[in-house]
Amino acid sequence: MAYLLRVEKTEAFSNLIKVLAGQIGNLINYKELSSTLGISFPTLKKYLWYARKIFLLDLVTPYSRKREKEISLSPVVYFGDLG
């Protein structure tokens, strides 16, 4: 799968999925994730995009009555199929 997605650091991608699996339902902290995994912010965003496109997980933005606040809030991660 990593070859088809052209993932350069397969171990970092695998570790990202493992870390996110332990944080289901929690807000994503991009800075913390990128420093923990030792990858750059653009690479982290790219890996999250890949995971969404292969229907592995989805990012849901928390609801807020104020649109400006809703846009600035970090998303919450949920996996598509846990069974």
PDB file of N, CA, C and O in Angstrom:
ATOM      1  N   MET A   1       0.819  -1.179   0.000  1.00  0.00           N
ATOM      2  CA  MET A   1       0.000   0.000   0.000  1.00  0.00           C
ATOM      3  C   MET A   1       0.868   1.249   0.000  1.00  0.00           C
ATOM      4  O   MET A   1       0.569   2.210  -0.708  1.00  0.00           O
ATOM      5  N   ALA A   2       1.931   1.246   0.780  1.00  0.00           N
ATOM      6  CA  ALA A   2       2.784   2.430   0.877  1.00  0.00           C
ATOM      7  C   ALA A   2       3.424   2.750  -0.469  1.00  0.00           C
ATOM      8  O   ALA A   2       3.655   3.917  -0.785  1.00  0.00           O
ATOM      9  N   TYR A   3       3.712   1.719  -1.261  1.00  0.00           N
ATOM     10  CA  TYR A   3       4.295   1.949  -2.574  1.00  0.00           C
ATOM     11  C   TYR A   3       3.300   2.656  -3.494  1.00  0.00           C
ATOM     12  O   TYR A   3       3.676   3.561  -4.239  1.00  0.00           O
ATOM     13  N   LEU A   4       2.051   2.250  -3.445  1.00  0.00           N
ATOM     14  CA  LEU A   4       1.037   2.872  -4.293  1.00  0.00           C
ATOM     15  C   LEU A   4       0.789   4.326  -3.908  1.00  0.00           C
ATOM     16  O   LEU A   4       0.511   5.159  -4.771  1.00  0.00           O
ATOM     17  N   LEU A   5       0.886   4.632  -2.626  1.00  0.00           N
ATOM     18  CA  LEU A   5       0.668   5.993  -2.155  1.00  0.00           C
ATOM     19  C   LEU A   5       1.925   6.857  -2.264  1.00  0.00           C
ATOM     20  O   LEU A   5       1.867   8.071  -2.069  1.00  0.00           O
ATOM     21  N   ARG A   6       3.041   6.239  -2.571  1.00  0.00           N
ATOM     22  CA  ARG A   6       4.341   6.921  -2.642  1.00  0.00           C
ATOM     23  C   ARG A   6       4.708   7.560  -1.299  1.00  0.00           C
ATOM     24  O   ARG A   6       5.145   8.709  -1.237  1.00  0.00           O
ATOM     25  N   VAL A   7       4.522   6.797  -0.246  1.00  0.00           N
ATOM     26  CA  VAL A   7       4.892   7.237   1.102  1.00  0.00           C
ATOM     27  C   VAL A   7       6.386   7.011   1.257  1.00  0.00           C
ATOM     28  O   VAL A   7       6.869   5.890   1.101  1.00  0.00           O
ATOM     29  N   GLU A   8       7.127   8.089   1.567  1.00  0.00           N
ATOM     30  CA  GLU A   8       8.576   7.984   1.693  1.00  0.00           C
ATOM     31  C   GLU A   8       8.978   7.279   2.983  1.00  0.00           C
ATOM     32  O   GLU A   8       9.880   6.440   2.987  1.00  0.00           O
ATOM     33  N   LYS A   9       8.309   7.623   4.067  1.00  0.00           N
ATOM     34  CA  LYS A   9       8.648   7.062   5.378  1.00  0.00           C
ATOM     35  C   LYS A   9       7.510   6.148   5.828  1.00  0.00           C
ATOM     36  O   LYS A   9       6.591   6.584   6.521  1.00  0.00           O
ATOM     37  N   THR A  10       7.581   4.888   5.433  1.00  0.00           N
ATOM     38  CA  THR A  10       6.495   3.957   5.746  1.00  0.00           C
ATOM     39  C   THR A  10       6.358   3.727   7.250  1.00  0.00           C
ATOM     40  O   THR A  10       5.248   3.548   7.751  1.00  0.00           O
ATOM     41  N   GLU A  11       7.469   3.731   7.963  1.00  0.00           N
ATOM     42  CA  GLU A  11       7.400   3.530   9.407  1.00  0.00           C
ATOM     43  C   GLU A  11       6.704   4.706  10.089  1.00  0.00           C
ATOM     44  O   GLU A  11       5.942   4.505  11.034  1.00  0.00           O
ATOM     45  N   ALA A  12       6.953   5.921   9.627  1.00  0.00           N
ATOM     46  CA  ALA A  12       6.298   7.104  10.195  1.00  0.00           C
ATOM     47  C   ALA A  12       4.800   7.075   9.907  1.00  0.00           C
ATOM     48  O   ALA A  12       3.998   7.443  10.765  1.00  0.00           O
ATOM     49  N   PHE A  13       4.414   6.638   8.699  1.00  0.00           N
ATOM     50  CA  PHE A  13       2.994   6.532   8.356  1.00  0.00           C
ATOM     51  C   PHE A  13       2.312   5.500   9.249  1.00  0.00           C
ATOM     52  O   PHE A  13       1.214   5.742   9.751  1.00  0.00           O
ATOM     53  N   SER A  14       2.954   4.361   9.447  1.00  0.00           N
ATOM     54  CA  SER A  14       2.415   3.314  10.308  1.00  0.00           C
ATOM     55  C   SER A  14       2.301   3.798  11.750  1.00  0.00           C
ATOM     56  O   SER A  14       1.296   3.543  12.413  1.00  0.00           O
ATOM     57  N   ASN A  15       3.314   4.488  12.233  1.00  0.00           N
ATOM     58  CA  ASN A  15       3.286   5.020  13.602  1.00  0.00           C
ATOM     59  C   ASN A  15       2.208   6.083  13.759  1.00  0.00           C
ATOM     60  O   ASN A  15       1.583   6.178  14.815  1.00  0.00           O
ATOM     61  N   LEU A  16       1.983   6.883  12.722  1.00  0.00           N
ATOM     62  CA  LEU A  16       0.923   7.896  12.761  1.00  0.00           C
ATOM     63  C   LEU A  16      -0.431   7.240  12.962  1.00  0.00           C
ATOM     64  O   LEU A  16      -1.232   7.695  13.778  1.00  0.00           O
ATOM     65  N   ILE A  17      -0.686   6.175  12.223  1.00  0.00           N
ATOM     66  CA  ILE A  17      -1.959   5.470  12.344  1.00  0.00           C
ATOM     67  C   ILE A  17      -2.101   4.869  13.741  1.00  0.00           C
ATOM     68  O   ILE A  17      -3.187   4.897  14.319  1.00  0.00           O
ATOM     69  N   LYS A  18      -1.028   4.335  14.278  1.00  0.00           N
ATOM     70  CA  LYS A  18      -1.073   3.756  15.626  1.00  0.00           C
ATOM     71  C   LYS A  18      -1.351   4.821  16.680  1.00  0.00           C
ATOM     72  O   LYS A  18      -2.154   4.610  17.589  1.00  0.00           O
ATOM     73  N   VAL A  19      -0.680   5.973  16.554  1.00  0.00           N
ATOM     74  CA  VAL A  19      -0.887   7.055  17.525  1.00  0.00           C
ATOM     75  C   VAL A  19      -2.316   7.570  17.439  1.00  0.00           C
ATOM     76  O   VAL A  19      -2.953   7.804  18.465  1.00  0.00           O
ATOM     77  N   LEU A  20      -2.823   7.750  16.228  1.00  0.00           N
ATOM     78  CA  LEU A  20      -4.189   8.245  16.060  1.00  0.00           C
ATOM     79  C   LEU A  20      -5.219   7.232  16.567  1.00  0.00           C
ATOM     80  O   LEU A  20      -6.274   7.620  17.068  1.00  0.00           O
ATOM     81  N   ALA A  21      -4.919   5.950  16.441  1.00  0.00           N
ATOM     82  CA  ALA A  21      -5.829   4.922  16.948  1.00  0.00           C
ATOM     83  C   ALA A  21      -5.961   5.008  18.463  1.00  0.00           C
ATOM     84  O   ALA A  21      -7.009   4.675  19.016  1.00  0.00           O
ATOM     85  N   GLY A  22      -4.917   5.447  19.129  1.00  0.00           N
ATOM     86  CA  GLY A  22      -4.970   5.626  20.572  1.00  0.00           C
ATOM     87  C   GLY A  22      -5.637   6.926  20.998  1.00  0.00           C
ATOM     88  O   GLY A  22      -5.913   7.133  22.179  1.00  0.00           O
ATOM     89  N   GLN A  23      -5.895   7.803  20.024  1.00  0.00           N
ATOM     90  CA  GLN A  23      -6.491   9.106  20.329  1.00  0.00           C
ATOM     91  C   GLN A  23      -7.853   9.288  19.685  1.00  0.00           C
ATOM     92  O   GLN A  23      -8.241  10.416  19.381  1.00  0.00           O
ATOM     93  N   ILE A  24      -8.584   8.214  19.471  1.00  0.00           N
ATOM     94  CA  ILE A  24      -9.893   8.312  18.826  1.00  0.00           C
ATOM     95  C   ILE A  24     -10.805   9.214  19.653  1.00  0.00           C
ATOM     96  O   ILE A  24     -10.945   9.037  20.863  1.00  0.00           O
ATOM     97  N   GLY A  25     -11.414  10.175  18.986  1.00  0.00           N
ATOM     98  CA  GLY A  25     -12.335  11.085  19.644  1.00  0.00           C
ATOM     99  C   GLY A  25     -11.685  12.299  20.274  1.00  0.00           C
ATOM    100  O   GLY A  25     -12.386  13.165  20.799  1.00  0.00           O
ATOM    101  N   ASN A  26     -10.353  12.388  20.236  1.00  0.00           N
ATOM    102  CA  ASN A  26      -9.640  13.531  20.810  1.00  0.00           C
ATOM    103  C   ASN A  26      -9.256  14.520  19.710  1.00  0.00           C
ATOM    104  O   ASN A  26      -9.128  14.156  18.541  1.00  0.00           O
ATOM    105  N   LEU A  27      -9.079  15.767  20.108  1.00  0.00           N
ATOM    106  CA  LEU A  27      -8.623  16.775  19.162  1.00  0.00           C
ATOM    107  C   LEU A  27      -7.196  16.466  18.721  1.00  0.00           C
ATOM    108  O   LEU A  27      -6.382  15.986  19.509  1.00  0.00           O
ATOM    109  N   ILE A  28      -6.904  16.747  17.457  1.00  0.00           N
ATOM    110  CA  ILE A  28      -5.573  16.506  16.913  1.00  0.00           C
ATOM    111  C   ILE A  28      -4.690  17.712  17.191  1.00  0.00           C
ATOM    112  O   ILE A  28      -5.080  18.848  16.918  1.00  0.00           O
ATOM    113  N   ASN A  29      -3.521  17.474  17.723  1.00  0.00           N
ATOM    114  CA  ASN A  29      -2.514  18.510  17.923  1.00  0.00           C
ATOM    115  C   ASN A  29      -1.414  18.249  16.891  1.00  0.00           C
ATOM    116  O   ASN A  29      -0.572  17.371  17.078  1.00  0.00           O
ATOM    117  N   TYR A  30      -1.432  19.021  15.800  1.00  0.00           N
ATOM    118  CA  TYR A  30      -0.510  18.796  14.693  1.00  0.00           C
ATOM    119  C   TYR A  30       0.946  18.964  15.102  1.00  0.00           C
ATOM    120  O   TYR A  30       1.796  18.183  14.674  1.00  0.00           O
ATOM    121  N   LYS A  31       1.249  19.965  15.920  1.00  0.00           N
ATOM    122  CA  LYS A  31       2.630  20.195  16.357  1.00  0.00           C
ATOM    123  C   LYS A  31       3.158  19.011  17.153  1.00  0.00           C
ATOM    124  O   LYS A  31       4.280  18.550  16.943  1.00  0.00           O
ATOM    125  N   GLU A  32       2.329  18.530  18.071  1.00  0.00           N
ATOM    126  CA  GLU A  32       2.740  17.405  18.907  1.00  0.00           C
ATOM    127  C   GLU A  32       2.942  16.144  18.074  1.00  0.00           C
ATOM    128  O   GLU A  32       3.911  15.412  18.275  1.00  0.00           O
ATOM    129  N   LEU A  33       2.036  15.893  17.149  1.00  0.00           N
ATOM    130  CA  LEU A  33       2.162  14.711  16.302  1.00  0.00           C
ATOM    131  C   LEU A  33       3.417  14.763  15.443  1.00  0.00           C
ATOM    132  O   LEU A  33       4.148  13.776  15.354  1.00  0.00           O
ATOM    133  N   SER A  34       3.675  15.902  14.809  1.00  0.00           N
ATOM    134  CA  SER A  34       4.836  15.989  13.927  1.00  0.00           C
ATOM    135  C   SER A  34       6.140  15.853  14.715  1.00  0.00           C
ATOM    136  O   SER A  34       7.087  15.233  14.233  1.00  0.00           O
ATOM    137  N   SER A  35       6.199  16.423  15.921  1.00  0.00           N
ATOM    138  CA  SER A  35       7.426  16.288  16.711  1.00  0.00           C
ATOM    139  C   SER A  35       7.580  14.870  17.258  1.00  0.00           C
ATOM    140  O   SER A  35       8.694  14.350  17.313  1.00  0.00           O
ATOM    141  N   THR A  36       6.477  14.241  17.661  1.00  0.00           N
ATOM    142  CA  THR A  36       6.536  12.873  18.166  1.00  0.00           C
ATOM    143  C   THR A  36       7.007  11.895  17.102  1.00  0.00           C
ATOM    144  O   THR A  36       7.812  11.004  17.372  1.00  0.00           O
ATOM    145  N   LEU A  37       6.493  12.074  15.888  1.00  0.00           N
ATOM    146  CA  LEU A  37       6.822  11.149  14.803  1.00  0.00           C
ATOM    147  C   LEU A  37       8.101  11.525  14.061  1.00  0.00           C
ATOM    148  O   LEU A  37       8.631  10.723  13.292  1.00  0.00           O
ATOM    149  N   GLY A  38       8.596  12.733  14.287  1.00  0.00           N
ATOM    150  CA  GLY A  38       9.821  13.167  13.621  1.00  0.00           C
ATOM    151  C   GLY A  38       9.632  13.477  12.145  1.00  0.00           C
ATOM    152  O   GLY A  38      10.539  13.273  11.338  1.00  0.00           O
ATOM    153  N   ILE A  39       8.442  13.975  11.792  1.00  0.00           N
ATOM    154  CA  ILE A  39       8.173  14.357  10.408  1.00  0.00           C
ATOM    155  C   ILE A  39       7.718  15.813  10.378  1.00  0.00           C
ATOM    156  O   ILE A  39       7.287  16.368  11.389  1.00  0.00           O
ATOM    157  N   SER A  40       7.822  16.408   9.210  1.00  0.00           N
ATOM    158  CA  SER A  40       7.436  17.805   9.072  1.00  0.00           C
ATOM    159  C   SER A  40       5.915  17.950   9.025  1.00  0.00           C
ATOM    160  O   SER A  40       5.190  16.983   8.792  1.00  0.00           O
ATOM    161  N   PHE A  41       5.451  19.180   9.252  1.00  0.00           N
ATOM    162  CA  PHE A  41       4.020  19.461   9.224  1.00  0.00           C
ATOM    163  C   PHE A  41       3.399  19.148   7.858  1.00  0.00           C
ATOM    164  O   PHE A  41       2.336  18.529   7.815  1.00  0.00           O
ATOM    165  N   PRO A  42       4.026  19.555   6.728  1.00  0.00           N
ATOM    166  CA  PRO A  42       3.435  19.211   5.423  1.00  0.00           C
ATOM    167  C   PRO A  42       3.359  17.704   5.180  1.00  0.00           C
ATOM    168  O   PRO A  42       2.405  17.219   4.572  1.00  0.00           O
ATOM    169  N   THR A  43       4.358  16.969   5.652  1.00  0.00           N
ATOM    170  CA  THR A  43       4.332  15.509   5.502  1.00  0.00           C
ATOM    171  C   THR A  43       3.212  14.913   6.329  1.00  0.00           C
ATOM    172  O   THR A  43       2.526  13.997   5.876  1.00  0.00           O
ATOM    173  N   LEU A  44       3.016  15.422   7.539  1.00  0.00           N
ATOM    174  CA  LEU A  44       1.930  14.961   8.396  1.00  0.00           C
ATOM    175  C   LEU A  44       0.577  15.196   7.732  1.00  0.00           C
ATOM    176  O   LEU A  44      -0.275  14.308   7.717  1.00  0.00           O
ATOM    177  N   LYS A  45       0.385  16.384   7.190  1.00  0.00           N
ATOM    178  CA  LYS A  45      -0.872  16.701   6.509  1.00  0.00           C
ATOM    179  C   LYS A  45      -1.078  15.785   5.302  1.00  0.00           C
ATOM    180  O   LYS A  45      -2.197  15.343   5.041  1.00  0.00           O
ATOM    181  N   LYS A  46      -0.009  15.502   4.572  1.00  0.00           N
ATOM    182  CA  LYS A  46      -0.095  14.621   3.406  1.00  0.00           C
ATOM    183  C   LYS A  46      -0.484  13.199   3.831  1.00  0.00           C
ATOM    184  O   LYS A  46      -1.318  12.563   3.187  1.00  0.00           O
ATOM    185  N   TYR A  47       0.119  12.708   4.909  1.00  0.00           N
ATOM    186  CA  TYR A  47      -0.199  11.368   5.397  1.00  0.00           C
ATOM    187  C   TYR A  47      -1.638  11.281   5.893  1.00  0.00           C
ATOM    188  O   TYR A  47      -2.301  10.264   5.688  1.00  0.00           O
ATOM    189  N   LEU A  48      -2.123  12.327   6.539  1.00  0.00           N
ATOM    190  CA  LEU A  48      -3.526  12.352   6.967  1.00  0.00           C
ATOM    191  C   LEU A  48      -4.451  12.378   5.755  1.00  0.00           C
ATOM    192  O   LEU A  48      -5.510  11.751   5.766  1.00  0.00           O
ATOM    193  N   TRP A  49      -4.055  13.097   4.720  1.00  0.00           N
ATOM    194  CA  TRP A  49      -4.845  13.141   3.484  1.00  0.00           C
ATOM    195  C   TRP A  49      -4.914  11.759   2.864  1.00  0.00           C
ATOM    196  O   TRP A  49      -5.981  11.329   2.426  1.00  0.00           O
ATOM    197  N   TYR A  50      -3.770  11.043   2.819  1.00  0.00           N
ATOM    198  CA  TYR A  50      -3.740   9.675   2.289  1.00  0.00           C
ATOM    199  C   TYR A  50      -4.681   8.767   3.086  1.00  0.00           C
ATOM    200  O   TYR A  50      -5.452   8.003   2.506  1.00  0.00           O
ATOM    201  N   ALA A  51      -4.612   8.855   4.409  1.00  0.00           N
ATOM    202  CA  ALA A  51      -5.438   7.995   5.261  1.00  0.00           C
ATOM    203  C   ALA A  51      -6.924   8.268   5.050  1.00  0.00           C
ATOM    204  O   ALA A  51      -7.743   7.352   5.127  1.00  0.00           O
ATOM    205  N   ARG A  52      -7.269   9.515   4.788  1.00  0.00           N
ATOM    206  CA  ARG A  52      -8.673   9.845   4.502  1.00  0.00           C
ATOM    207  C   ARG A  52      -9.092   9.319   3.141  1.00  0.00           C
ATOM    208  O   ARG A  52     -10.210   8.826   2.995  1.00  0.00           O
ATOM    209  N   LYS A  53      -8.232   9.411   2.148  1.00  0.00           N
ATOM    210  CA  LYS A  53      -8.575   8.992   0.792  1.00  0.00           C
ATOM    211  C   LYS A  53      -8.706   7.483   0.646  1.00  0.00           C
ATOM    212  O   LYS A  53      -9.430   7.009  -0.229  1.00  0.00           O
ATOM    213  N   ILE A  54      -8.017   6.723   1.489  1.00  0.00           N
ATOM    214  CA  ILE A  54      -8.166   5.263   1.434  1.00  0.00           C
ATOM    215  C   ILE A  54      -9.225   4.786   2.431  1.00  0.00           C
ATOM    216  O   ILE A  54      -9.340   3.591   2.703  1.00  0.00           O
ATOM    217  N   PHE A  55      -9.999   5.738   2.974  1.00  0.00           N
ATOM    218  CA  PHE A  55     -11.112   5.463   3.884  1.00  0.00           C
ATOM    219  C   PHE A  55     -10.682   4.734   5.149  1.00  0.00           C
ATOM    220  O   PHE A  55     -11.421   3.905   5.681  1.00  0.00           O
ATOM    221  N   LEU A  56      -9.496   5.045   5.619  1.00  0.00           N
ATOM    222  CA  LEU A  56      -9.013   4.467   6.862  1.00  0.00           C
ATOM    223  C   LEU A  56      -9.542   5.256   8.057  1.00  0.00           C
ATOM    224  O   LEU A  56      -9.922   4.675   9.074  1.00  0.00           O
ATOM    225  N   LEU A  57      -9.564   6.576   7.929  1.00  0.00           N
ATOM    226  CA  LEU A  57     -10.052   7.428   9.008  1.00  0.00           C
ATOM    227  C   LEU A  57     -10.725   8.654   8.425  1.00  0.00           C
ATOM    228  O   LEU A  57     -10.654   8.915   7.224  1.00  0.00           O
ATOM    229  N   ASP A  58     -11.381   9.402   9.301  1.00  0.00           N
ATOM    230  CA  ASP A  58     -12.012  10.651   8.886  1.00  0.00           C
ATOM    231  C   ASP A  58     -11.771  11.691   9.967  1.00  0.00           C
ATOM    232  O   ASP A  58     -11.706  11.372  11.154  1.00  0.00           O
ATOM    233  N   LEU A  59     -11.641  12.928   9.543  1.00  0.00           N
ATOM    234  CA  LEU A  59     -11.444  14.043  10.460  1.00  0.00           C
ATOM    235  C   LEU A  59     -12.732  14.846  10.516  1.00  0.00           C
ATOM    236  O   LEU A  59     -13.250  15.280   9.487  1.00  0.00           O
ATOM    237  N   VAL A  60     -13.239  15.038  11.709  1.00  0.00           N
ATOM    238  CA  VAL A  60     -14.497  15.754  11.904  1.00  0.00           C
ATOM    239  C   VAL A  60     -14.199  17.029  12.686  1.00  0.00           C
ATOM    240  O   VAL A  60     -13.570  16.991  13.744  1.00  0.00           O
ATOM    241  N   THR A  61     -14.662  18.159  12.151  1.00  0.00           N
ATOM    242  CA  THR A  61     -14.469  19.434  12.828  1.00  0.00           C
ATOM    243  C   THR A  61     -15.514  19.589  13.931  1.00  0.00           C
ATOM    244  O   THR A  61     -16.701  19.375  13.686  1.00  0.00           O
ATOM    245  N   PRO A  62     -15.092  19.958  15.136  1.00  0.00           N
ATOM    246  CA  PRO A  62     -16.056  20.150  16.226  1.00  0.00           C
ATOM    247  C   PRO A  62     -17.062  21.247  15.889  1.00  0.00           C
ATOM    248  O   PRO A  62     -16.730  22.218  15.210  1.00  0.00           O
ATOM    249  N   TYR A  63     -18.278  21.086  16.362  1.00  0.00           N
ATOM    250  CA  TYR A  63     -19.329  22.061  16.089  1.00  0.00           C
ATOM    251  C   TYR A  63     -19.200  23.264  17.009  1.00  0.00           C
ATOM    252  O   TYR A  63     -18.896  23.127  18.194  1.00  0.00           O
ATOM    253  N   SER A  64     -19.433  24.443  16.449  1.00  0.00           N
ATOM    254  CA  SER A  64     -19.487  25.673  17.220  1.00  0.00           C
ATOM    255  C   SER A  64     -20.520  26.589  16.580  1.00  0.00           C
ATOM    256  O   SER A  64     -20.698  26.571  15.362  1.00  0.00           O
ATOM    257  N   ARG A  65     -21.188  27.375  17.380  1.00  0.00           N
ATOM    258  CA  ARG A  65     -22.185  28.299  16.831  1.00  0.00           C
ATOM    259  C   ARG A  65     -21.537  29.418  16.021  1.00  0.00           C
ATOM    260  O   ARG A  65     -22.157  29.978  15.117  1.00  0.00           O
ATOM    261  N   LYS A  66     -20.296  29.740  16.347  1.00  0.00           N
ATOM    262  CA  LYS A  66     -19.576  30.785  15.625  1.00  0.00           C
ATOM    263  C   LYS A  66     -18.728  30.143  14.528  1.00  0.00           C
ATOM    264  O   LYS A  66     -17.881  29.298  14.816  1.00  0.00           O
ATOM    265  N   ARG A  67     -18.949  30.536  13.288  1.00  0.00           N
ATOM    266  CA  ARG A  67     -18.226  29.940  12.160  1.00  0.00           C
ATOM    267  C   ARG A  67     -16.723  30.169  12.249  1.00  0.00           C
ATOM    268  O   ARG A  67     -15.936  29.283  11.916  1.00  0.00           O
ATOM    269  N   GLU A  68     -16.325  31.357  12.696  1.00  0.00           N
ATOM    270  CA  GLU A  68     -14.897  31.658  12.780  1.00  0.00           C
ATOM    271  C   GLU A  68     -14.191  30.714  13.752  1.00  0.00           C
ATOM    272  O   GLU A  68     -13.078  30.253  13.494  1.00  0.00           O
ATOM    273  N   LYS A  69     -14.851  30.437  14.865  1.00  0.00           N
ATOM    274  CA  LYS A  69     -14.273  29.537  15.854  1.00  0.00           C
ATOM    275  C   LYS A  69     -14.259  28.102  15.342  1.00  0.00           C
ATOM    276  O   LYS A  69     -13.298  27.370  15.578  1.00  0.00           O
ATOM    277  N   GLU A  70     -15.306  27.697  14.649  1.00  0.00           N
ATOM    278  CA  GLU A  70     -15.390  26.341  14.130  1.00  0.00           C
ATOM    279  C   GLU A  70     -14.277  26.069  13.126  1.00  0.00           C
ATOM    280  O   GLU A  70     -13.722  24.970  13.106  1.00  0.00           O
ATOM    281  N   ILE A  71     -13.946  27.043  12.299  1.00  0.00           N
ATOM    282  CA  ILE A  71     -12.890  26.883  11.303  1.00  0.00           C
ATOM    283  C   ILE A  71     -11.530  26.744  11.976  1.00  0.00           C
ATOM    284  O   ILE A  71     -10.678  25.994  11.500  1.00  0.00           O
ATOM    285  N   SER A  72     -11.323  27.456  13.074  1.00  0.00           N
ATOM    286  CA  SER A  72     -10.017  27.445  13.730  1.00  0.00           C
ATOM    287  C   SER A  72      -9.817  26.249  14.661  1.00  0.00           C
ATOM    288  O   SER A  72      -8.684  25.976  15.058  1.00  0.00           O
ATOM    289  N   LEU A  73     -10.871  25.537  15.016  1.00  0.00           N
ATOM    290  CA  LEU A  73     -10.741  24.398  15.923  1.00  0.00           C
ATOM    291  C   LEU A  73     -10.050  23.219  15.237  1.00  0.00           C
ATOM    292  O   LEU A  73     -10.206  23.006  14.035  1.00  0.00           O
ATOM    293  N   SER A  74      -9.297  22.469  16.012  1.00  0.00           N
ATOM    294  CA  SER A  74      -8.647  21.272  15.492  1.00  0.00           C
ATOM    295  C   SER A  74      -9.684  20.186  15.266  1.00  0.00           C
ATOM    296  O   SER A  74     -10.648  20.083  16.025  1.00  0.00           O
ATOM    297  N   PRO A  75      -9.498  19.370  14.229  1.00  0.00           N
ATOM    298  CA  PRO A  75     -10.459  18.296  13.994  1.00  0.00           C
ATOM    299  C   PRO A  75     -10.274  17.132  14.977  1.00  0.00           C
ATOM    300  O   PRO A  75      -9.265  17.029  15.675  1.00  0.00           O
ATOM    301  N   VAL A  76     -11.276  16.273  15.001  1.00  0.00           N
ATOM    302  CA  VAL A  76     -11.271  15.068  15.820  1.00  0.00           C
ATOM    303  C   VAL A  76     -11.139  13.887  14.865  1.00  0.00           C
ATOM    304  O   VAL A  76     -11.755  13.883  13.799  1.00  0.00           O
ATOM    305  N   VAL A  77     -10.351  12.895  15.232  1.00  0.00           N
ATOM    306  CA  VAL A  77     -10.122  11.749  14.360  1.00  0.00           C
ATOM    307  C   VAL A  77     -11.057  10.594  14.735  1.00  0.00           C
ATOM    308  O   VAL A  77     -11.232  10.277  15.911  1.00  0.00           O
ATOM    309  N   TYR A  78     -11.646   9.978  13.720  1.00  0.00           N
ATOM    310  CA  TYR A  78     -12.467   8.776  13.870  1.00  0.00           C
ATOM    311  C   TYR A  78     -12.077   7.790  12.774  1.00  0.00           C
ATOM    312  O   TYR A  78     -11.857   8.179  11.626  1.00  0.00           O
ATOM    313  N   PHE A  79     -11.993   6.518  13.135  1.00  0.00           N
ATOM    314  CA  PHE A  79     -11.673   5.487  12.164  1.00  0.00           C
ATOM    315  C   PHE A  79     -12.956   4.975  11.536  1.00  0.00           C
ATOM    316  O   PHE A  79     -14.000   4.930  12.186  1.00  0.00           O
ATOM    317  N   GLY A  80     -12.875   4.588  10.270  1.00  0.00           N
ATOM    318  CA  GLY A  80     -14.046   4.158   9.525  1.00  0.00           C
ATOM    319  C   GLY A  80     -14.598   2.821   9.984  1.00  0.00           C
ATOM    320  O   GLY A  80     -15.801   2.714  10.220  1.00  0.00           O
ATOM    321  N   ASP A  81     -13.771   1.803  10.118  1.00  0.00           N
ATOM    322  CA  ASP A  81     -14.239   0.476  10.475  1.00  0.00           C
ATOM    323  C   ASP A  81     -13.359  -0.087  11.569  1.00  0.00           C
ATOM    324  O   ASP A  81     -12.193  -0.405  11.338  1.00  0.00           O
ATOM    325  N   LEU A  82     -13.912  -0.209  12.750  1.00  0.00           N
ATOM    326  CA  LEU A  82     -13.138  -0.723  13.877  1.00  0.00           C
ATOM    327  C   LEU A  82     -13.282  -2.222  14.073  1.00  0.00           C
ATOM    328  O   LEU A  82     -12.597  -2.816  14.906  1.00  0.00           O
ATOM    329  N   GLY A  83     -14.181  -2.835  13.301  1.00  0.00           N
ATOM    330  CA  GLY A  83     -14.451  -4.254  13.489  1.00  0.00           C
ATOM    331  C   GLY A  83     -13.632  -5.078  12.618  1.00  0.00           C
ATOM    332  O   GLY A  83     -13.737  -6.304  12.650  1.00  0.00           O
TER     333      GLY A  83
END
